[in-house]
Amino acid sequence: MADPPTSLTVRVLAEHEWQCLRDIRLTALQDYPAGFLASYEREAAYGEQRWRAEFSRGQWNIMLAGQQAVGLLGVTREEAMPSWECYLEYLWVRPGFRERGAGSMLLRTVLDRLRDADVRTVWLYILNGNVNAMRLYQRFGFQRTHESQELPDHPAGSEERMKLRLKDPAP
């Protein structure tokens, strides 16, 4: 795998940057509509309040090449989830930056930050048939749980839950 371009940085968006989240998310949905459980049309219709509400679900990490957003990765929690667990979602890297290590850099940066924040377990769902994403996640140690959800309205048909243990539980 080629090294990622050296000018890439990863930072967390603040709520006042909701338009940046909207723009990169809509770009991702246009680029790879089958890769997500949402549609460009539905999310393009969201207003400012709905985009700002996304920040209450978690943290939005963007990868930048200079000033251009080229990657996105969300860290979210369900309401009853303990602080030492989280989900990853919306992983996307702009064409031209794929297969050059950018996705690995984005994922590694976010996982390192989670580890430093004492997160012990990271979960994610992966669409059936997304072989490239499966390989990426498995390289980072994510394990298949063999728990799946049917997705009757999505071409993938189902998604599987994966788990990564970042730290062992405290004694």
WOBELJO-V588838 format. One record per run of one state. SS is the DSSP state (a for helix, b for strand, c for the rest). FROM is the first residue (numbers start at 0). TO is the last residue. If there is no record, write none. Layout:
ss: (SS & SS)
from: (FROM & FROM)
to: (TO & TO)
This chain:
ss: (c & b & c & a & c & a & c & a & c & a & b & c & b & c & b & c & a & c & b & c & a & c & b & c & b & c)
from: (0 & 7 & 12 & 14 & 31 & 32 & 35 & 39 & 44 & 47 & 57 & 65 & 67 & 76 & 84 & 93 & 101 & 116 & 120 & 127 & 130 & 139 & 142 & 151 & 156 & 165)
to: (6 & 11 & 13 & 30 & 31 & 34 & 38 & 43 & 46 & 56 & 64 & 66 & 75 & 83 & 92 & 100 & 115 & 119 & 126 & 129 & 138 & 141 & 150 & 155 & 164 & 170)
